[in-house]
Amino acid sequence: MVKRTRWASLLLTAVLMTITAACGTAPVTETAAKPSEAAGTKVEVKTEVKKPEELKTVKFSEVIRSIFYAPHYVAMHKGFFKEEGLNVDMNTAQGSDKGAAALIAGVADISLVGPETAIYIYNQKGDKTLKIFHQLTVKDGSFLLSRTKLDNFKWSDLEGKSIVGWRPGSAPQMVMSSMLQREKVKADVVTNIASPAMAGAFTSGKGDFIQVFEPIASSLEKEGKAYYVAALGQAFGTFPETSYVATADYIKSNPETIQKFVNAVAKGTKWLNTASPDEIAEALTPFFEGTPKDIIIQSIDRYKKQDTWPAVPEITAEQFEILQKMLIENAVLKPEQKLPDMGAVVDMSFVKNIGKGK
C-alpha cells in the first residue's frame, strides 16, 4: 500500500539534474558586388540571412521505456516537436513516483506518468499541484506471460501461483490487483522487484507468471522463456493509465509550450495510425536499440488491437471516476480524499485546441 508519507519522502529525495541546451547561430551578413546600369560602377548589396528559430528545450521525464508510449517517440523521430519549436530532452524515471518527484523538484518540466500521481500530490496539500493536460493511453499496457505453455488460459489458473508484478500503488499493479479481485482469485504478486530487473528475475526462476510491457513481453516469447496468456488492457477495459503532467505553475507560465507539446504528440499519434509497419519500426528503432524489427512490429500490433491510443487524447469525467474508484479499491486513496471535481488536477483545454491556429 502506498502511504502518503512515502510520497512526501520521495519528493524530498528527488535528485537534481541540470540540463542545458545549445543556442542557435548568430545572423550572417553577405556582401556582394553587383553591376549597376551605369557602366564601370558597382553597387554593394547586403543580404542578411535569417537566423533559424531557436528551439525551446523542454526537460521531459518518461515513466519507463516502452513501445506503449510509441506516439511520443514517433513525434521525436519524425521531428514533430521541432516543427512546433521544441527540443525535448528526455530521461527515463523508472516509476511514476520518481517522475512526479522530478516535477516537484524542478528537474523536469513535463513528465509522462500515471494520472494517479496528480491526485496523490494534491492530497498532500503541499506548495505545488500537478495537472494532467494530455491523456496518452486509455488501456493498461501490460501483458501476462506464463513460465509454461497454457492452452485456453483462465484467470483461475493463477490461483495460488506467484506473479512477478509492479510496485505497490503503480497503475499496472492496481489493474492486476483489481482483476484478481474481480475474478475472485488469490495469487502471490511479487511487488518488490525494480522494473528494470523484473524480466531478469523471471528468467532466473522467480515466479510462475510475469506482468510486463512491450517490447519485453514479445522478446521473452521469442526467446522461448515465456508464453503469452493475456493482455491486461483487453481484460480490464478502459482505464486512463498514462498521462502527460506538469506543475500548475509551469502550465500557467508556459501555456504556449504546453500547447506545442500537445500538438506534436497528437501528430505522432495520427502518423502512427496511418503509417506502415515497416515505417513505424524504422521510427521506433532508435529508441529500442537491439530490439529486432519483428518484435517492434508485433508490439505495435498488440497495442493497436486494444485501442491503446485515443484519437482525442482527453481524460473524461467517466475515466477519472474509474481511476479514483480503482485507487479506493486498492486502498491507496481514502474515500474522503476522492476529488469531487477533476478540474483540481486536470486541464484539457490544450487538447481541445489541437489543430487550431497554427
Sequence and secondary structure as in RCSB ss.txt:
>XXXX:A:sequence
MVKRTRWASLLLTAVLMTITAACGTAPVTETAAKPSEAAGTKVEVKTEVKKPEELKTVKFSEVIRSIFYAPHYVA
MHKGFFKEEGLNVDMNTAQGSDKGAAALIAGVADISLVGPETAIYIYNQKGDKTLKIFHQLTVKDGSFLLSRTKL
DNFKWSDLEGKSIVGWRPGSAPQMVMSSMLQREKVKADVVTNIASPAMAGAFTSGKGDFIQVFEPIASSLEKEGK
AYYVAALGQAFGTFPETSYVATADYIKSNPETIQKFVNAVAKGTKWLNTASPDEIAEALTPFFEGTPKDIIIQSI
DRYKKQDTWPAVPEITAEQFEILQKMLIENAVLKPEQKLPDMGAVVDMSFVKNIGKGK
>XXXX:A:secstr
   HHHHHHHHHT              EEEEEEEE SSTT EEEEEEEE      EEEEEEESS  GGGHHHHHH
HHTTHHHHTTEEEEEEE SSHHHHHHHHHHTS SEEEE THHHHHHHHHT S  EEEEEEEESS  EEEEESS  
SS  GGGGTT EEE   TTSHHHHHHHHHHHHTT   EEE  S GGGHHHHHHTT  SEEEEETTHHHHHHHTTS
 EEEEEHHHHH     EEEEEEHHHHHH HHHHHHHHHHHHHHHHHHTTS HHHHHHHHGGGSTT  HHHHHHHH
HHHHHTT S SS    HHHHHHHHHHHHHTTSS GGG  S GGGTB  HHHHTTTS  
